[in-house]
Amino acid sequence: MSLSADTPALLVLADGTSYRGWSFGATGTTIGEVVFNTGMTGYQEVLTDPSYCGQIVTFTYPELGNTGVNPEDEESNHPQVKGAIARNICKRPSNWRSTQGLPEYLKEHNIPGIYGIDTRSLTRKIRIVGAMNGGISTEILDPAELLAQVQAAPSMRGLNLVPEVTTDKIYEWGRRTDAPWEFNPQSSSNGETFTVVAIDFGIKRNILRRLATYGCRVIVVPANTSAEDILKYNPDGIFLSNGPGDPAAVQEGIETTKKLLASNKPMFGICLGHQILGLSMGADTFKLKFGHRGLNQPAGLQRQVEITSQNHSFALNAESLAADSVEVTHLNLNDRTVAGMRHKTLPIFSVQYHPEASPGPHDADYIFERFVESMRQTRQGSKALG
């Protein structure tokens, strides 16, 4: 039985494939890149992750909405996706933390969704053909008419979406006590406080939580903040955040990072920040066929393996990394793409995956401790020289 039997919906892919289902969330028409996420949990974190800006997310787990939604699990102020695709929708969530049902939440934020379609068939299509644009509509139920709009939409390749998700003002994030679900709250920096400037390309809240848990006073700045203004804070470290779109199109961020490299400050990048760091050091990026999106992506090197959360469409070209100065520290063990790197002489490193584990495994949480240790050593070295 459908959630809204009187509200049919249509999904059309750029290659002309169409699926008919039922609407959940907002009515209307939305167009974006159709991708899939293989996580069995964490749909609210996915929907509110700014890295999904411009995309329609297919959830491979067959039922969505079982635990409802709540303010604590949001990774930003509102859903960032263009739309959502599901096999089944739970009408009555069951969770003591739930404050709202998923369909009502998406409707409130004007995000259309479609359910009742064969998500296995759709996922296989994306895996075989590759991620492509698509559209969901409750208004346009003629596949040819919706296809024309889908084919007129811009491709993700070459698209800079950072201006749509970055903060418009500078703010500070310190240790908070309003996150009772936070794992490993005892993690600390031995009482030391480190000032970190985080460049917001689409930052997730749990990254800020983890940095704060490890003793960081985090100053979050817009993506277009100049290197000179960043260094005015005299930070102990600089963080380059995750975010959406084509990293090669974020020219302003790449140029700023190039200038910051000369400061010899510890630098740490995650996901888009990892790619921007690589581009600033002369590497190239390329678009993956269907990307990595899920909670069980193996990453490692030399028999050291971590199970990681990943969400990205692009990757660094390993052959373009300067072997004399940059070392690959992690590979995605499914396709051998670069999942982590570090500079051989400067206190700079990055990972393609998400060590903040929201949602996802905790294997990589030590990455934040590594960043703190890098800042500690740099601070001690500066005192010794002084």
N, C-alpha and C positions, 0 to 999 in steps of 0.2 A: 504494500500500500504506500502511495507517495505521500510526502509531507504536505505538498500543496497540489492536489490532484488537478486543480483548475489552472495551474501555472506551468505549462510546458516550457522547456528550455532547449536550446540548440548549441552544440559545440561544433565548430568547423576549423580544421587545420589548413595551413597554407597550401598543402598539396591537394586539397579538395576533399579529404576524408571528413565525414560528418558523423556525429553521434547525437541521438535524441534522448533527452532525459527530463528531469524535473528541476525546478528552480529551488534554491535555498539561499538565504541571505537577501541581498537587494535584487530588485528587478532592474532591467535595462540591458545595455550592451557594453561589453568590455573587451579590449584587445591587448594581447601581450604575448611574450614568448612562453610556450607551453613546455614545462619541465616536470620531472617527477621526483618525489622524495620517498625513500624506502624506510624511513623511521616508523617504528610501531607505536611511538608515543611522541608527545611534544608538539602537537599540531598548533597550539597557540603561540609557542616560541617561533615556530616556522612562519606563521602568518604575520607576525609582528617584527620579524627580522628585516632590517632595511636592505640587506643584501638581495632580497627577493623583489625589490622594487622593479616594476616593469614586467613581472612574470606572472603567469597563471600556473599554480602548483597543483599537480596531480598527486594525491596521496595513495600510495599502493596498499597501505593497511586498509582492510575492507570496510571498516566502520569508523566514522568520524563523529566527534562530539560527545563521546561517552562521559567524559569528566567535566563537560561544560567549559567555562572560561572564568578567569579571575584576574584582578589587577596585578597581583604579585608576579605572575608568569609572563607578563608582557616584556618584550625586548625593546620596545619603543612606545611612543604615546598612542599608537593606533596601528591597525593592520597596514602592511606595506605592499601586499600582493595586489595584482590586478584582478585576480579571481581565484576560485578554488574548485577543484574537481574531486568527487568522491564516489565510491560505490554505494554505500549506505550512509544515512544520517541518523544519529540517535536523537529522538525527540525529547526524551526525559533524562537529562544528565544525572549521574549519581556520584557525588563527591562532596565531602563536607566543606571543601574550599570553594566550590563553584558559586558564583554570584549571578550567572547568566548563561543561557543556552547559546550554543555556537551559531545557529541560524539567526537568532535575534541580535547577537553581537555583530555579525557581518552586515546585517540589514542596517543597524545603527550607524555603521561606518561606510555605508554605500558600496559594499563589496559584493558583486554577484558571484553565485556559485551554481554548479550543476551537479546533480547526483542521479543515480540510477543507471549509469552507463557502465560498459565493460572496461574497467580501468586496467585490467590485465592486457587486453587488446591494445589499448591506448599506450601503455608503457612499452609493450613490445614494438609498436610502431615507432616510438621515439628512439628506442635503442637501435633499431635497424636503420631508420632513415636519418635520425638526428633531431635535436631540438629545433622547433620551428615556431613561427607565429601562429596564433589561433585566436578565435573569438568565441565568447559566450554571450548569448542573447535570449531574452524573453520577448523582445519586440520584433526581431527579424527572424522568422522561422523558415525562410526560404534559403537553403544552403548556398545557392549561387549568389544571392544578394549579400549575405554575410561574408562569403569568400572574397568578394570584391573589396570589402573594407579591410579584411585581414591582409590581403596581398598589397594593399596601399600603405600599410603600417611600416615604419622603419625597422630594419634588422637590429638585433642586439650588437652585432659586430660594428664597432665604430661609435657606439652610443655612450655618451657621458651622462650618467644618471646621478652622479654625486650631488650636483646642486639641488636635486629634489629631496635629498634625505639629510644633508648636513645641517648642523645647528646654525641658527641665525644669530646666536649670541654666545659669548664666552661664559662658561659656568664652571663651578668647582664641585667635584664629587669626592667626599671623604668617607671614612668608615661609618656605616649606618647600622642601626639596630632593628630596622623594620623588615628584615628578611629572615624570618625564623627557619625557613627551609634551606638556608645556605649550608652547603656541605663544607666540612673541614674548617669551621670558623676559627679554630685555634692557630691556623697558619699566620705567621707574623714575620716581622723583620727584626726581631730581638729589640723591640722598643725604638728602633730608628724610624725616622720619617723621611721619605724620598719624594721630591717634587717631580712629577711627571707631566709633561704637556702631551695630551692626546689629540692628534689631528683627526677630526671627525669626518671620515668619508662615508659614514653610515654605521656608527658604532653601536654594538649591542650592550644593553645595560649590564649583563652578567660579566662582561669584560671589565667594566668599571668596578663592579663588586669585587672581582678577584684581585684587581690591582689594589683596591682599598684594603682588602683583607691582608694583603702582604705588606701593609705599611706605607702605601703610596697616597700622597695628596695629589689628586688628579685634576689638572686644569684642562678642560675640554675646549678646543678652539675650532672655529669653522674651517672648512677645507681650503678656503682661499686665503688663510692667514699667512703672511710672509715669514720667511725664515728669520728675518731681523726681529719681527715682533715676537716670535716664538722664543728666541734666545734672550729676549729682555727679561723673561721670567727666571733666567739662570737655572734651567731645570737640571736635575740629576740625570734624567733620561727622557727620551722622546718616543712616543708610541704612535704607530701608523695603524689605523683601524681597518676593519673589514668594510665592505660596501658593495654597491651594485654596478653593473655595466661593464664596458670594455676598459680594462686598465690603461691601455695605450692611449685612450681618448682623454685621460685625466692629466692633461699636459701641465696644468698649473701645479698639481700635486707632485708631479715628477720633477719639475724644475725646482720647487721648494725643497724637495728631498735631496736633490743634488747639492744644494747650498748647505743643507744641514749636515751632510756627510763630512764637510770640512771642519765641523765644530768639534769632532772627536768625542761627542756625547754618546753614551750608550743609546742604541736604537733597537726597537723591537717592533716587528710587523706581523699582523695576522691577516690571512686571506688576501683581500685587495691590497692591504698594506704591504704584504709580502711581495706581491706582484709589482707594486709601485717602487718598492725598494730595489727589486731586481732591475726594473727598467731604468731607474736612476743610475745604476752601475753599468749600464750599457747592454743589458740583456734584452731579449725579445720575448713576447708572449704570443700564444696562439689559442684559438677557440677549440675546446673539446667537443666531441661529437654530441654527447648528451650530458656532460658534466658529472660531478660527484656530489650527490645530495643524500645524506643518510647518517646514521649513528654508528655504523659498524665498519668504517673504512680502515683497513690495516695500513699503517705507515711505519717505516723504520729503515734500518740499514745494518748490515753485518750482524744478522741474527737478533737484533734488538727490535722488537715489534711493539707498537702501541695500537690500540683500537681507538679510532678517532671519529669525531663528528666533522663532517665536511659539507660545504655548500659553495660551489664555484663552477663557473662556465669556462674560465680561461686558466691557462697554466704557463709557467715559465718554460722556455725552451732551454733544456739542459746544455745543449751544445753552444748556446750563445753566452753562457756564464763565463766570466774571465777566470780560467783555471788557476792562474797565478795568484789571484787574490780572493776568490770565492770558493768555498767548499760546500758541496751538497751533503746535508746531514740526515735527510729523510727522503725516502721515495714512497709514493703511493704503490703499495705492493700488488694492486690489481692491474695497473697499466704502466708502472715504472715512471710516472711523471714526477717532477720535483715537488716534494711535500715539505721541504725545509732546507735552509741554507744558513751559512754564517760567513762573515768576513774573516780572513785568516789573521789580520793584524789589528783591525779596529773592533771595538766592542759593539758589533752589529750582528743581529741574527733575525730570522723570521721563519714562520711556518705557514703552510697553505691551509692547514686544518684549524679547528676551533678548540683550543685547550680549555676554554672557559666552561665547557661541558653543560650547556643549557640549551636544549636537552642533550644528553649524551653521556659517554663514559668519562671517568675521571683519570684515565691513564696519563694524560698529558698535562696535568695541573702543575707539575714540576717546572714547566716552562716559565711560569710567572716567578717562581723562586730563582730561576736562572737569571731573569732580567734584574731582579733585586740584587743578586750577588754581583752582577756586572756593574750596577750603579755603586754598590758598596766598595768594590775594588777601585773603581775610578775615583771615588771620593777620597779613599785612603791614599791613592797615588798622588792626588792633587795636594793633600796635606803634607805628604812627604817632600814633595817638590817645594812647597811653600816654606 
